[in-house]
Amino acid sequence: MTARDLTPIRGLSYGDMRRFADSLGVAVCSRSLPGELEGFYHAPTNLIVIDRSMDYTMKRCTLTHELVNSSHGDSTCVPVIHTRIENRTRRETATLLVSPTDYALAETMYEGDVALIALELDVTEQVVKDYQRLVIPRLTHV
């Protein structure tokens, strides 16, 4: 299976991302989810469920993560942080949501403060950490 091209989502709002998902044939809905579960992709029904209690930045980042899962046909509800698939999903999510130029500028402006960088880039702190851990090393080894 070849992964779908998700690059058009860079810079989209959460609402626009939901419409983009719909154009791919992926349904998105919001529900109250148990515990700390933020969202999941259910492959048999091609459905992404996002926790409705999150703010729009968190929803946007979670929807991107689940769209990456959908593009690869992954269907897992519980992320295992250090698995190869989860690392790939986190890396692709960070790459889709953060431009290298914007990241470099924010890192300089905020002297590496992850919380302020995340606010500037309109992503979660986790996406910034994933970008630092999973994307930057690849950029420097190209």
A tleap script that builds the chain and sets N, CA, C and O, in Angstrom:
source leaprc.protein.ff14SB
mol = sequence {
  NMET THR ALA ARG ASP LEU THR PRO ILE ARG
  GLY LEU SER TYR GLY ASP MET ARG ARG PHE
  ALA ASP SER LEU GLY VAL ALA VAL CYS SER
  ARG SER LEU PRO GLY GLU LEU GLU GLY PHE
  TYR HIE ALA PRO THR ASN LEU ILE VAL ILE
  ASP ARG SER MET ASP TYR THR MET LYS ARG
  CYS THR LEU THR HIE GLU LEU VAL ASN SER
  SER HIE GLY ASP SER THR CYS VAL PRO VAL
  ILE HIE THR ARG ILE GLU ASN ARG THR ARG
  ARG GLU THR ALA THR LEU LEU VAL SER PRO
  THR ASP TYR ALA LEU ALA GLU THR MET TYR
  GLU GLY ASP VAL ALA LEU ILE ALA LEU GLU
  LEU ASP VAL THR GLU GLN VAL VAL LYS ASP
  TYR GLN ARG LEU VAL ILE PRO ARG LEU THR
  HIE CVAL
}
set mol.1.N position { 0.843 -1.183 0.000 }
set mol.1.CA position { 0.000 0.000 0.000 }
set mol.1.C position { 0.884 1.241 0.000 }
set mol.1.O position { 1.839 1.327 0.771 }
set mol.2.N position { 0.574 2.175 -0.842 }
set mol.2.CA position { 1.308 3.441 -0.896 }
set mol.2.C position { 0.579 4.476 -0.055 }
set mol.2.O position { -0.638 4.629 -0.155 }
set mol.3.N position { 1.335 5.182 0.772 }
set mol.3.CA position { 0.737 6.201 1.627 }
set mol.3.C position { 0.200 7.353 0.781 }
set mol.3.O position { 0.775 7.708 -0.247 }
set mol.4.N position { -0.914 7.927 1.234 }
set mol.4.CA position { -1.492 9.090 0.548 }
set mol.4.C position { -0.616 10.312 0.767 }
set mol.4.O position { 0.093 10.411 1.769 }
set mol.5.N position { -0.671 11.234 -0.175 }
set mol.5.CA position { 0.032 12.512 -0.032 }
set mol.5.C position { -0.798 13.413 0.871 }
set mol.5.O position { -1.909 13.807 0.513 }
set mol.6.N position { -0.262 13.736 2.033 }
set mol.6.CA position { -0.970 14.587 2.984 }
set mol.6.C position { -0.399 16.002 3.049 }
set mol.6.O position { -0.835 16.803 3.876 }
set mol.7.N position { 0.563 16.319 2.195 }
set mol.7.CA position { 1.186 17.645 2.269 }
set mol.7.C position { 0.201 18.800 2.125 }
set mol.7.O position { 0.493 19.883 2.632 }
set mol.8.N position { -0.956 18.639 1.462 }
set mol.8.CA position { -1.879 19.774 1.397 }
set mol.8.C position { -2.412 20.231 2.758 }
set mol.8.O position { -2.984 21.317 2.845 }
set mol.9.N position { -2.244 19.445 3.816 }
set mol.9.CA position { -2.798 19.863 5.105 }
set mol.9.C position { -1.948 20.901 5.828 }
set mol.9.O position { -2.421 21.528 6.775 }
set mol.10.N position { -0.702 21.093 5.400 }
set mol.10.CA position { 0.146 22.084 6.085 }
set mol.10.C position { -0.540 23.441 6.059 }
set mol.10.O position { -0.910 23.945 4.999 }
set mol.11.N position { -0.702 24.017 7.230 }
set mol.11.CA position { -1.284 25.340 7.351 }
set mol.11.C position { -2.806 25.377 7.402 }
set mol.11.O position { -3.389 26.447 7.578 }
set mol.12.N position { -3.458 24.229 7.252 }
set mol.12.CA position { -4.920 24.225 7.305 }
set mol.12.C position { -5.418 24.309 8.742 }
set mol.12.O position { -4.760 23.843 9.672 }
set mol.13.N position { -6.579 24.905 8.904 }
set mol.13.CA position { -7.248 24.906 10.205 }
set mol.13.C position { -7.810 23.510 10.461 }
set mol.13.O position { -7.836 22.666 9.566 }
set mol.14.N position { -8.256 23.281 11.687 }
set mol.14.CA position { -8.856 21.986 12.024 }
set mol.14.C position { -10.082 21.712 11.144 }
set mol.14.O position { -10.244 20.602 10.635 }
set mol.15.N position { -10.935 22.708 10.967 }
set mol.15.CA position { -12.120 22.521 10.133 }
set mol.15.C position { -11.765 22.195 8.688 }
set mol.15.O position { -12.375 21.319 8.074 }
set mol.16.N position { -10.774 22.904 8.146 }
set mol.16.CA position { -10.329 22.630 6.778 }
set mol.16.C position { -9.703 21.243 6.669 }
set mol.16.O position { -9.845 20.569 5.649 }
set mol.17.N position { -9.013 20.822 7.722 }
set mol.17.CA position { -8.421 19.473 7.723 }
set mol.17.C position { -9.513 18.406 7.713 }
set mol.17.O position { -9.372 17.373 7.059 }
set mol.18.N position { -10.594 18.659 8.436 }
set mol.18.CA position { -11.715 17.696 8.431 }
set mol.18.C position { -12.305 17.585 7.034 }
set mol.18.O position { -12.634 16.489 6.581 }
set mol.19.N position { -12.441 18.725 6.346 }
set mol.19.CA position { -12.954 18.688 4.967 }
set mol.19.C position { -11.972 17.959 4.043 }
set mol.19.O position { -12.391 17.215 3.156 }
set mol.20.N position { -10.670 18.171 4.249 }
set mol.20.CA position { -9.660 17.462 3.454 }
set mol.20.C position { -9.771 15.956 3.689 }
set mol.20.O position { -9.726 15.173 2.740 }
set mol.21.N position { -9.914 15.555 4.941 }
set mol.21.CA position { -10.069 14.132 5.261 }
set mol.21.C position { -11.282 13.564 4.538 }
set mol.21.O position { -11.229 12.463 3.991 }
set mol.22.N position { -12.370 14.317 4.538 }
set mol.22.CA position { -13.581 13.889 3.850 }
set mol.22.C position { -13.318 13.683 2.359 }
set mol.22.O position { -13.843 12.748 1.755 }
set mol.23.N position { -12.496 14.567 1.764 }
set mol.23.CA position { -12.171 14.431 0.340 }
set mol.23.C position { -11.359 13.164 0.059 }
set mol.23.O position { -11.329 12.677 -1.070 }
set mol.24.N position { -10.704 12.638 1.094 }
set mol.24.CA position { -9.951 11.393 0.960 }
set mol.24.C position { -10.815 10.163 1.246 }
set mol.24.O position { -10.356 9.027 1.126 }
set mol.25.N position { -12.068 10.406 1.625 }
set mol.25.CA position { -12.951 9.293 1.978 }
set mol.25.C position { -12.780 8.833 3.415 }
set mol.25.O position { -13.215 7.739 3.775 }
set mol.26.N position { -12.151 9.658 4.236 }
set mol.26.CA position { -11.953 9.330 5.648 }
set mol.26.C position { -12.934 10.169 6.461 }
set mol.26.O position { -12.869 11.398 6.446 }
set mol.27.N position { -13.834 9.505 7.163 }
set mol.27.CA position { -14.795 10.216 8.001 }
set mol.27.C position { -14.126 10.615 9.308 }
set mol.27.O position { -13.302 9.873 9.842 }
set mol.28.N position { -14.483 11.794 9.826 }
set mol.28.CA position { -13.950 12.280 11.093 }
set mol.28.C position { -15.124 12.675 11.972 }
set mol.28.O position { -16.033 13.377 11.528 }
set mol.29.N position { -15.104 12.218 13.230 }
set mol.29.CA position { -16.132 12.637 14.171 }
set mol.29.C position { -15.483 12.931 15.514 }
set mol.29.O position { -14.350 12.527 15.776 }
set mol.30.N position { -16.213 13.637 16.352 }
set mol.30.CA position { -15.743 13.975 17.696 }
set mol.30.C position { -16.613 13.269 18.720 }
set mol.30.O position { -17.836 13.215 18.585 }
set mol.31.N position { -15.974 12.734 19.734 }
set mol.31.CA position { -16.660 12.065 20.840 }
set mol.31.C position { -15.841 12.290 22.101 }
set mol.31.O position { -14.663 12.643 22.033 }
set mol.32.N position { -16.457 12.089 23.227 }
set mol.32.CA position { -15.705 12.053 24.483 }
set mol.32.C position { -15.020 10.703 24.537 }
set mol.32.O position { -15.674 9.663 24.454 }
set mol.33.N position { -13.704 10.716 24.675 }
set mol.33.CA position { -12.933 9.468 24.701 }
set mol.33.C position { -12.439 9.200 26.118 }
set mol.33.O position { -12.239 10.131 26.898 }
set mol.34.N position { -12.246 7.946 26.443 }
set mol.34.CA position { -11.843 7.591 27.814 }
set mol.34.C position { -10.386 7.937 28.111 }
set mol.34.O position { -9.533 7.938 27.223 }
set mol.35.N position { -10.131 8.225 29.369 }
set mol.35.CA position { -8.762 8.438 29.837 }
set mol.35.C position { -8.047 9.529 29.078 }
set mol.35.O position { -8.594 10.604 28.834 }
set mol.36.N position { -6.809 9.233 28.707 }
set mol.36.CA position { -5.979 10.210 27.990 }
set mol.36.C position { -5.977 9.986 26.484 }
set mol.36.O position { -5.161 10.571 25.771 }
set mol.37.N position { -6.875 9.152 26.000 }
set mol.37.CA position { -6.958 8.880 24.564 }
set mol.37.C position { -7.413 10.144 23.841 }
set mol.37.O position { -8.483 10.683 24.126 }
set mol.38.N position { -6.593 10.611 22.906 }
set mol.38.CA position { -6.886 11.850 22.179 }
set mol.38.C position { -7.601 11.594 20.862 }
set mol.38.O position { -8.351 12.444 20.380 }
set mol.39.N position { -7.371 10.435 20.289 }
set mol.39.CA position { -8.002 10.092 19.020 }
set mol.39.C position { -7.537 8.733 18.561 }
set mol.39.O position { -6.584 8.169 19.099 }
set mol.40.N position { -8.224 8.209 17.557 }
set mol.40.CA position { -7.799 6.946 16.964 }
set mol.40.C position { -8.365 6.817 15.560 }
set mol.40.O position { -9.340 7.473 15.195 }
set mol.41.N position { -7.725 5.954 14.785 }
set mol.41.CA position { -8.184 5.627 13.437 }
set mol.41.C position { -8.692 4.202 13.452 }
set mol.41.O position { -7.993 3.301 13.914 }
set mol.42.N position { -9.900 3.984 12.954 }
set mol.42.CA position { -10.495 2.661 12.850 }
set mol.42.C position { -10.509 2.263 11.379 }
set mol.42.O position { -11.368 2.706 10.616 }
set mol.43.N position { -9.554 1.426 10.987 }
set mol.43.CA position { -9.372 1.081 9.577 }
set mol.43.C position { -10.581 0.398 8.933 }
set mol.43.O position { -10.921 0.732 7.798 }
set mol.44.N position { -11.242 -0.541 9.611 }
set mol.44.CA position { -12.361 -1.218 8.932 }
set mol.44.C position { -13.476 -0.281 8.463 }
set mol.44.O position { -14.143 -0.561 7.466 }
set mol.45.N position { -13.678 0.827 9.176 }
set mol.45.CA position { -14.728 1.773 8.788 }
set mol.45.C position { -14.164 3.061 8.191 }
set mol.45.O position { -14.915 3.956 7.805 }
set mol.46.N position { -12.840 3.145 8.119 }
set mol.46.CA position { -12.164 4.344 7.597 }
set mol.46.C position { -12.636 5.595 8.357 }
set mol.46.O position { -13.006 6.607 7.762 }
set mol.47.N position { -12.609 5.487 9.685 }
set mol.47.CA position { -13.136 6.523 10.564 }
set mol.47.C position { -12.057 6.985 11.546 }
set mol.47.O position { -11.358 6.169 12.146 }
set mol.48.N position { -11.933 8.297 11.699 }
set mol.48.CA position { -11.075 8.887 12.722 }
set mol.48.C position { -11.981 9.500 13.773 }
set mol.48.O position { -12.914 10.236 13.454 }
set mol.49.N position { -11.697 9.188 15.033 }
set mol.49.CA position { -12.441 9.753 16.148 }
set mol.49.C position { -11.490 10.629 16.946 }
set mol.49.O position { -10.406 10.191 17.330 }
set mol.50.N position { -11.897 11.863 17.194 }
set mol.50.CA position { -11.098 12.848 17.925 }
set mol.50.C position { -11.827 13.187 19.223 }
set mol.50.O position { -13.043 13.380 19.226 }
set mol.51.N position { -11.076 13.260 20.328 }
set mol.51.CA position { -11.679 13.621 21.613 }
set mol.51.C position { -12.184 15.058 21.565 }
set mol.51.O position { -11.422 15.984 21.283 }
set mol.52.N position { -13.463 15.236 21.839 }
set mol.52.CA position { -14.063 16.562 21.707 }
set mol.52.C position { -13.653 17.534 22.799 }
set mol.52.O position { -13.900 18.732 22.662 }
set mol.53.N position { -13.038 17.068 23.873 }
set mol.53.CA position { -12.685 17.969 24.975 }
set mol.53.C position { -11.396 18.765 24.728 }
set mol.53.O position { -11.069 19.663 25.503 }
set mol.54.N position { -10.673 18.445 23.667 }
set mol.54.CA position { -9.394 19.112 23.414 }
set mol.54.C position { -9.603 20.466 22.746 }
set mol.54.O position { -10.642 20.720 22.136 }
set mol.55.N position { -8.582 21.343 22.872 }
set mol.55.CA position { -8.632 22.615 22.153 }
set mol.55.C position { -8.298 22.363 20.677 }
set mol.55.O position { -7.882 21.267 20.302 }
set mol.56.N position { -8.488 23.401 19.846 }
set mol.56.CA position { -8.320 23.210 18.403 }
set mol.56.C position { -6.890 22.877 18.000 }
set mol.56.O position { -6.688 22.140 17.035 }
set mol.57.N position { -5.902 23.390 18.702 }
set mol.57.CA position { -4.515 23.039 18.378 }
set mol.57.C position { -4.290 21.548 18.597 }
set mol.57.O position { -3.706 20.872 17.750 }
set mol.58.N position { -4.756 21.035 19.738 }
set mol.58.CA position { -4.605 19.606 20.013 }
set mol.58.C position { -5.387 18.763 19.016 }
set mol.58.O position { -4.906 17.724 18.564 }
set mol.59.N position { -6.594 19.211 18.674 }
set mol.59.CA position { -7.397 18.469 17.699 }
set mol.59.C position { -6.701 18.435 16.345 }
set mol.59.O position { -6.682 17.400 15.678 }
set mol.60.N position { -6.133 19.561 15.943 }
set mol.60.CA position { -5.443 19.653 14.650 }
set mol.60.C position { -4.253 18.693 14.610 }
set mol.60.O position { -4.055 17.981 13.626 }
set mol.61.N position { -3.470 18.681 15.679 }
set mol.61.CA position { -2.298 17.794 15.730 }
set mol.61.C position { -2.720 16.328 15.780 }
set mol.61.O position { -2.117 15.483 15.118 }
set mol.62.N position { -3.751 16.028 16.560 }
set mol.62.CA position { -4.245 14.657 16.660 }
set mol.62.C position { -4.831 14.195 15.329 }
set mol.62.O position { -4.596 13.063 14.907 }
set mol.63.N position { -5.585 15.057 14.674 }
set mol.63.CA position { -6.153 14.685 13.373 }
set mol.63.C position { -5.038 14.418 12.362 }
set mol.63.O position { -5.135 13.474 11.579 }
set mol.64.N position { -3.996 15.223 12.366 }
set mol.64.CA position { -2.867 14.979 11.462 }
set mol.64.C position { -2.257 13.611 11.754 }
set mol.64.O position { -2.002 12.834 10.833 }
set mol.65.N position { -2.023 13.317 13.028 }
set mol.65.CA position { -1.453 12.030 13.435 }
set mol.65.C position { -2.323 10.876 12.919 }
set mol.65.O position { -1.816 9.901 12.363 }
set mol.66.N position { -3.622 11.003 13.112 }
set mol.66.CA position { -4.522 9.920 12.688 }
set mol.66.C position { -4.645 9.838 11.161 }
set mol.66.O position { -4.836 8.751 10.616 }
set mol.67.N position { -4.539 10.967 10.475 }
set mol.67.CA position { -4.517 10.925 9.007 }
set mol.67.C position { -3.273 10.207 8.503 }
set mol.67.O position { -3.329 9.493 7.501 }
set mol.68.N position { -2.153 10.392 9.191 }
set mol.68.CA position { -0.942 9.650 8.821 }
set mol.68.C position { -1.190 8.159 9.036 }
set mol.68.O position { -0.844 7.347 8.178 }
set mol.69.N position { -1.789 7.787 10.178 }
set mol.69.CA position { -2.130 6.373 10.395 }
set mol.69.C position { -3.026 5.865 9.274 }
set mol.69.O position { -2.809 4.776 8.742 }
set mol.70.N position { -4.020 6.646 8.922 }
set mol.70.CA position { -4.943 6.250 7.864 }
set mol.70.C position { -4.225 6.086 6.529 }
set mol.70.O position { -4.507 5.155 5.775 }
set mol.71.N position { -3.290 7.001 6.241 }
set mol.71.CA position { -2.602 6.950 4.945 }
set mol.71.C position { -1.754 5.692 4.790 }
set mol.71.O position { -1.477 5.255 3.674 }
set mol.72.N position { -1.345 5.114 5.917 }
set mol.72.CA position { -0.544 3.880 5.888 }
set mol.72.C position { -1.378 2.638 6.179 }
set mol.72.O position { -0.864 1.520 6.143 }
set mol.73.N position { -2.669 2.832 6.468 }
set mol.73.CA position { -3.524 1.694 6.796 }
set mol.73.C position { -3.289 1.151 8.194 }
set mol.73.O position { -3.670 0.018 8.491 }
set mol.74.N position { -2.661 1.950 9.064 }
set mol.74.CA position { -2.422 1.524 10.445 }
set mol.74.C position { -3.721 1.644 11.226 }
set mol.74.O position { -4.496 2.575 11.008 }
set mol.75.N position { -3.956 0.719 12.124 }
set mol.75.CA position { -5.141 0.815 12.971 }
set mol.75.C position { -4.765 0.393 14.376 }
set mol.75.O position { -4.871 -0.779 14.738 }
set mol.76.N position { -4.330 1.348 15.151 }
set mol.76.CA position { -4.006 1.077 16.542 }
set mol.76.C position { -4.643 2.150 17.396 }
set mol.76.O position { -4.639 3.326 17.030 }
set mol.77.N position { -5.187 1.758 18.523 }
set mol.77.CA position { -5.820 2.719 19.420 }
set mol.77.C position { -4.878 3.158 20.532 }
set mol.77.O position { -5.024 4.253 21.074 }
set mol.78.N position { -3.930 2.326 20.870 }
set mol.78.CA position { -3.032 2.650 21.965 }
set mol.78.C position { -1.627 2.826 21.403 }
set mol.78.O position { -1.016 1.863 20.942 }
set mol.79.N position { -1.110 4.061 21.440 }
set mol.79.CA position { 0.236 4.263 20.898 }
set mol.79.C position { 1.299 3.629 21.787 }
set mol.79.O position { 1.269 3.765 23.010 }
set mol.80.N position { 2.208 2.955 21.171 }
set mol.80.CA position { 3.365 2.432 21.881 }
set mol.80.C position { 4.509 3.326 21.438 }
set mol.80.O position { 4.992 3.234 20.310 }
set mol.81.N position { 4.931 4.193 22.350 }
set mol.81.CA position { 5.789 5.327 22.034 }
set mol.81.C position { 7.013 4.968 21.190 }
set mol.81.O position { 7.353 5.719 20.276 }
set mol.82.N position { 7.667 3.878 21.457 }
set mol.82.CA position { 8.946 3.621 20.792 }
set mol.82.C position { 8.880 2.547 19.706 }
set mol.82.O position { 9.905 1.976 19.332 }
set mol.83.N position { 7.706 2.279 19.216 }
set mol.83.CA position { 7.648 1.327 18.122 }
set mol.83.C position { 8.021 2.027 16.825 }
set mol.83.O position { 7.915 3.248 16.711 }
set mol.84.N position { 8.447 1.260 15.876 }
set mol.84.CA position { 8.844 1.819 14.588 }
set mol.84.C position { 7.670 2.527 13.902 }
set mol.84.O position { 7.846 3.602 13.329 }
set mol.85.N position { 6.486 1.933 13.958 }
set mol.85.CA position { 5.324 2.541 13.313 }
set mol.85.C position { 4.939 3.845 14.009 }
set mol.85.O position { 4.651 4.840 13.344 }
set mol.86.N position { 4.933 3.845 15.336 }
set mol.86.CA position { 4.576 5.070 16.058 }
set mol.86.C position { 5.606 6.165 15.811 }
set mol.86.O position { 5.243 7.331 15.655 }
set mol.87.N position { 6.883 5.806 15.775 }
set mol.87.CA position { 7.922 6.806 15.472 }
set mol.87.C position { 7.751 7.362 14.063 }
set mol.87.O position { 7.915 8.563 13.848 }
set mol.88.N position { 7.423 6.500 13.101 }
set mol.88.CA position { 7.172 6.972 11.737 }
set mol.88.C position { 5.985 7.923 11.714 }
set mol.88.O position { 6.036 8.968 11.066 }
set mol.89.N position { 4.927 7.567 12.409 }
set mol.89.CA position { 3.732 8.411 12.442 }
set mol.89.C position { 4.034 9.751 13.088 }
set mol.89.O position { 3.611 10.788 12.578 }
set mol.90.N position { 4.756 9.752 14.199 }
set mol.90.CA position { 5.106 11.005 14.875 }
set mol.90.C position { 6.029 11.862 14.005 }
set mol.90.O position { 5.876 13.082 13.953 }
set mol.91.N position { 6.984 11.226 13.323 }
set mol.91.CA position { 7.895 11.967 12.448 }
set mol.91.C position { 7.137 12.602 11.291 }
set mol.91.O position { 7.344 13.777 10.987 }
set mol.92.N position { 6.268 11.844 10.647 }
set mol.92.CA position { 5.507 12.381 9.526 }
set mol.92.C position { 4.532 13.468 9.985 }
set mol.92.O position { 4.326 14.451 9.273 }
set mol.93.N position { 3.939 13.303 11.151 }
set mol.93.CA position { 3.046 14.324 11.701 }
set mol.93.C position { 3.805 15.626 11.920 }
set mol.93.O position { 3.354 16.694 11.505 }
set mol.94.N position { 4.960 15.532 12.573 }
set mol.94.CA position { 5.772 16.732 12.825 }
set mol.94.C position { 6.219 17.378 11.519 }
set mol.94.O position { 6.225 18.603 11.403 }
set mol.95.N position { 6.589 16.570 10.546 }
set mol.95.CA position { 7.025 17.095 9.252 }
set mol.95.C position { 5.890 17.818 8.531 }
set mol.95.O position { 6.117 18.838 7.880 }
set mol.96.N position { 4.675 17.294 8.644 }
set mol.96.CA position { 3.527 17.921 8.002 }
set mol.96.C position { 3.126 19.229 8.677 }
set mol.96.O position { 2.681 20.162 8.008 }
set mol.97.N position { 3.282 19.300 9.992 }
set mol.97.CA position { 2.795 20.454 10.738 }
set mol.97.C position { 3.820 21.567 10.934 }
set mol.97.O position { 3.449 22.707 11.215 }
set mol.98.N position { 5.113 21.245 10.788 }
set mol.98.CA position { 6.161 22.219 11.104 }
set mol.98.C position { 7.068 22.395 9.891 }
set mol.98.O position { 7.630 21.426 9.380 }
set mol.99.N position { 7.205 23.627 9.439 }
set mol.99.CA position { 8.161 23.888 8.355 }
set mol.99.C position { 9.536 24.133 8.975 }
set mol.99.O position { 9.632 24.763 10.028 }
set mol.100.N position { 10.591 23.649 8.343 }
set mol.100.CA position { 11.938 23.851 8.886 }
set mol.100.C position { 12.279 25.324 9.091 }
set mol.100.O position { 12.922 25.682 10.077 }
set mol.101.N position { 11.856 26.167 8.176 }
set mol.101.CA position { 12.144 27.603 8.292 }
set mol.101.C position { 11.436 28.208 9.499 }
set mol.101.O position { 12.044 28.939 10.281 }
set mol.102.N position { 10.157 27.903 9.647 }
set mol.102.CA position { 9.395 28.426 10.782 }
set mol.102.C position { 9.951 27.902 12.102 }
set mol.102.O position { 10.034 28.641 13.083 }
set mol.103.N position { 10.336 26.615 12.123 }
set mol.103.CA position { 10.899 26.055 13.345 }
set mol.103.C position { 12.203 26.763 13.716 }
set mol.103.O position { 12.389 27.150 14.870 }
set mol.104.N position { 13.096 26.933 12.759 }
set mol.104.CA position { 14.398 27.559 13.035 }
set mol.104.C position { 14.214 28.975 13.571 }
set mol.104.O position { 14.901 29.382 14.507 }
set mol.105.N position { 13.297 29.714 12.984 }
set mol.105.CA position { 13.031 31.075 13.444 }
set mol.105.C position { 12.471 31.064 14.873 }
set mol.105.O position { 12.917 31.837 15.721 }
set mol.106.N position { 11.503 30.196 15.136 }
set mol.106.CA position { 10.905 30.118 16.477 }
set mol.106.C position { 11.929 29.664 17.513 }
set mol.106.O position { 11.947 30.172 18.635 }
set mol.107.N position { 12.773 28.717 17.143 }
set mol.107.CA position { 13.789 28.241 18.086 }
set mol.107.C position { 14.746 29.366 18.457 }
set mol.107.O position { 15.142 29.490 19.616 }
set mol.108.N position { 15.116 30.182 17.483 }
set mol.108.CA position { 15.999 31.324 17.741 }
set mol.108.C position { 15.279 32.384 18.580 }
set mol.108.O position { 15.833 32.898 19.552 }
set mol.109.N position { 14.043 32.704 18.195 }
set mol.109.CA position { 13.283 33.741 18.896 }
set mol.109.C position { 13.057 33.388 20.365 }
set mol.109.O position { 13.132 34.254 21.236 }
set mol.110.N position { 12.782 32.118 20.633 }
set mol.110.CA position { 12.411 31.700 21.988 }
set mol.110.C position { 13.494 30.895 22.685 }
set mol.110.O position { 13.240 30.232 23.692 }
set mol.111.N position { 14.711 30.957 22.139 }
set mol.111.CA position { 15.892 30.337 22.752 }
set mol.111.C position { 15.648 28.884 23.165 }
set mol.111.O position { 16.074 28.439 24.231 }
set mol.112.N position { 14.952 28.165 22.293 }
set mol.112.CA position { 14.751 26.736 22.512 }
set mol.112.C position { 13.630 26.371 23.467 }
set mol.112.O position { 13.445 25.189 23.755 }
set mol.113.N position { 12.874 27.339 23.971 }
set mol.113.CA position { 11.776 27.059 24.901 }
set mol.113.C position { 10.645 26.337 24.149 }
set mol.113.O position { 9.964 26.932 23.315 }
set mol.114.N position { 10.459 25.050 24.459 }
set mol.114.CA position { 9.519 24.199 23.727 }
set mol.114.C position { 8.090 24.746 23.794 }
set mol.114.O position { 7.380 24.744 22.789 }
set mol.115.N position { 7.669 25.208 24.961 }
set mol.115.CA position { 6.296 25.709 25.109 }
set mol.115.C position { 6.060 26.927 24.225 }
set mol.115.O position { 5.023 27.023 23.569 }
set mol.116.N position { 7.003 27.851 24.199 }
set mol.116.CA position { 6.846 29.048 23.378 }
set mol.116.C position { 6.951 28.735 21.888 }
set mol.116.O position { 6.244 29.330 21.075 }
set mol.117.N position { 7.824 27.810 21.534 }
set mol.117.CA position { 7.929 27.384 20.130 }
set mol.117.C position { 6.599 26.778 19.685 }
set mol.117.O position { 6.109 27.076 18.596 }
set mol.118.N position { 6.024 25.935 20.524 }
set mol.118.CA position { 4.745 25.300 20.194 }
set mol.118.C position { 3.650 26.344 19.996 }
set mol.118.O position { 2.869 26.252 19.049 }
set mol.119.N position { 3.589 27.324 20.875 }
set mol.119.CA position { 2.592 28.395 20.723 }
set mol.119.C position { 2.794 29.149 19.415 }
set mol.119.O position { 1.830 29.432 18.703 }
set mol.120.N position { 4.036 29.473 19.099 }
set mol.120.CA position { 4.347 30.210 17.875 }
set mol.120.C position { 3.951 29.420 16.628 }
set mol.120.O position { 3.454 29.995 15.659 }
set mol.121.N position { 4.168 28.115 16.651 }
set mol.121.CA position { 3.917 27.274 15.484 }
set mol.121.C position { 2.501 26.694 15.446 }
set mol.121.O position { 2.129 26.016 14.488 }
set mol.122.N position { 1.713 26.964 16.492 }
set mol.122.CA position { 0.345 26.453 16.601 }
set mol.122.C position { 0.303 24.931 16.545 }
set mol.122.O position { -0.501 24.334 15.829 }
set mol.123.N position { 1.197 24.322 17.327 }
set mol.123.CA position { 1.229 22.872 17.481 }
set mol.123.C position { 1.367 22.570 18.965 }
set mol.123.O position { 1.584 23.475 19.771 }
set mol.124.N position { 1.243 21.311 19.321 }
set mol.124.CA position { 1.422 20.917 20.714 }
set mol.124.C position { 2.908 20.824 21.051 }
set mol.124.O position { 3.755 20.719 20.164 }
set mol.125.N position { 3.204 20.863 22.328 }
set mol.125.CA position { 4.590 20.680 22.761 }
set mol.125.C position { 5.114 19.317 22.313 }
set mol.125.O position { 6.290 19.184 21.976 }
set mol.126.N position { 4.242 18.305 22.309 }
set mol.126.CA position { 4.672 16.975 21.878 }
set mol.126.C position { 5.125 16.984 20.422 }
set mol.126.O position { 6.103 16.321 20.077 }
set mol.127.N position { 4.428 17.725 19.567 }
set mol.127.CA position { 4.830 17.803 18.154 }
set mol.127.C position { 6.198 18.466 18.047 }
set mol.127.O position { 7.028 18.033 17.247 }
set mol.128.N position { 6.449 19.511 18.840 }
set mol.128.CA position { 7.771 20.155 18.826 }
set mol.128.C position { 8.839 19.172 19.287 }
set mol.128.O position { 9.902 19.084 18.673 }
set mol.129.N position { 8.574 18.437 20.350 }
set mol.129.CA position { 9.549 17.449 20.840 }
set mol.129.C position { 9.794 16.356 19.800 }
set mol.129.O position { 10.929 15.925 19.598 }
set mol.130.N position { 8.729 15.917 19.150 }
set mol.130.CA position { 8.881 14.916 18.092 }
set mol.130.C position { 9.695 15.474 16.930 }
set mol.130.O position { 10.527 14.767 16.362 }
set mol.131.N position { 9.464 16.724 16.576 }
set mol.131.CA position { 10.233 17.366 15.511 }
set mol.131.C position { 11.718 17.393 15.888 }
set mol.131.O position { 12.579 17.083 15.065 }
set mol.132.N position { 12.003 17.761 17.120 }
set mol.132.CA position { 13.391 17.828 17.579 }
set mol.132.C position { 14.050 16.447 17.599 }
set mol.132.O position { 15.214 16.305 17.225 }
set mol.133.N position { 13.305 15.436 18.035 }
set mol.133.CA position { 13.867 14.092 18.204 }
set mol.133.C position { 13.886 13.277 16.911 }
set mol.133.O position { 14.812 12.499 16.683 }
set mol.134.N position { 12.865 13.453 16.063 }
set mol.134.CA position { 12.704 12.562 14.914 }
set mol.134.C position { 12.937 13.210 13.554 }
set mol.134.O position { 13.225 12.509 12.583 }
set mol.135.N position { 12.819 14.536 13.465 }
set mol.135.CA position { 12.969 15.199 12.164 }
set mol.135.C position { 14.329 15.864 12.032 }
set mol.135.O position { 15.025 15.645 11.041 }
set mol.136.N position { 14.716 16.663 13.000 }
set mol.136.CA position { 15.980 17.403 12.899 }
set mol.136.C position { 17.174 16.468 12.655 }
set mol.136.O position { 18.001 16.769 11.795 }
set mol.137.N position { 17.293 15.354 13.375 }
set mol.137.CA position { 18.441 14.473 13.075 }
set mol.137.C position { 18.485 14.002 11.616 }
set mol.137.O position { 19.565 13.853 11.044 }
set mol.138.N position { 17.318 13.769 11.020 }
set mol.138.CA position { 17.262 13.358 9.608 }
set mol.138.C position { 17.660 14.503 8.687 }
set mol.138.O position { 18.297 14.284 7.656 }
set mol.139.N position { 17.282 15.734 9.060 }
set mol.139.CA position { 17.642 16.883 8.228 }
set mol.139.C position { 19.139 17.133 8.231 }
set mol.139.O position { 19.702 17.546 7.217 }
set mol.140.N position { 19.787 16.887 9.356 }
set mol.140.CA position { 21.211 17.145 9.450 }
set mol.140.C position { 22.057 16.033 8.842 }
set mol.140.O position { 23.253 16.215 8.615 }
set mol.141.N position { 21.434 14.868 8.576 }
set mol.141.CA position { 22.174 13.752 7.971 }
set mol.141.C position { 21.874 13.562 6.503 }
set mol.141.O position { 22.252 12.548 5.915 }
set mol.142.N position { 21.203 14.520 5.909 }
set mol.142.CA position { 20.850 14.392 4.472 }
set mol.142.C position { 21.989 14.865 3.627 }
set mol.142.O position { 21.898 14.842 2.400 }
savepdb mol mol.pdb
quit
